[in-house]
Amino acid sequence: MKNAGSGVIDTWRPIAGLRSLKIQSLIENVGSWVTWFALAALFGTIALLVRTQDWYTSGSAFGYNLGLAGGLLMLALLIYPLKKRMRLLQRIGPIKPWFIFHMVCGVLGPLLIIFHSTFRIGSQNAMVAMISMLLVAGSGIVGRFIYVRIHDGLSGHELKLDKLEGDEESEKLSFNRDMHWAPDVIAMLMNFRDHAKQQKPGLFGEAIRFLSLPWRERRVRHLCHRALSGHLDKRALDRQWDAPKRIRRGQQFDSLVARYTSTVKRAAQYNTYKRLFAWWHILHLPFVYLLAASAVYHVIAVHMY
């Protein structure tokens, strides 16, 4: 009886270990959200204190230096586009570190200028300069979001549609080879692929398809994870897997599903993102010119009056 009871307990150890992993993952996700919330609360508290306690003013030495440092960082944003267009700068290092430097300046520059203003708008020219800066910063965030969807990370190398579709077919072969025991999962993935590739009539239909793909991808991943869990629990019991092996197999197949759905989505959205990136370039440049003009006018006005 003792050995039989021990055997029953042993067969359930993989599932118990999987539940422990899920709880650990949930704790990590909650911890991440708590960290971001704490940082946002800290920023809000400091901003409120700067606004209400009058620790410094925009015209004081500290406030002036904050504005100067922020302005120089905003000016340094121009180095990245110049590197892409000037042959002399193109020879100085790979594009990725310059792009990272561009993003860091795009975050720290506006942040320092906002603290320079002490969260007040003291004049009309200051308001124009602030709005221009926020437009450029917001536009840069949108541009970065689009950029990584048509490039290989931050490497500067543009992805090609045929490469994405080739990766997609390769992953499909992996499913047929490695997941033949889960035909329902394969069917869900192929249905997602067919939906993603389906062309909708009209601009509105294409917009709906484009915007709904991330939601549909998350849903397919969730459904595949549930189905895979059932299949793998059964295989773990039949083949006497221990908990680490069951967990490892679950992670491997979840990763395969995630990689495939992500590749399908990127391939389906690729051309749309390329068009959006072209339109973004057209809109972003006037914002930069407006920022430069308003910043020069603001500096002149401050020093003259």
HUNORTA-V818482 format. One record per helix or strand. SS is the DSSP state (a for helix, b for strand). FROM is the first residue (numbers start at 0). LEN is the number of residues. Records with the same first field share a line. If there is no record, write none. Layout:
SS->FROM-LEN + FROM-LEN
This chain:
a->1-52 + 60-16 + 77-8 + 86-4 + 94-22 + 123-27 + 160-18 + 182-15 + 201-38 + 242-62
b->150-1 + 157-1
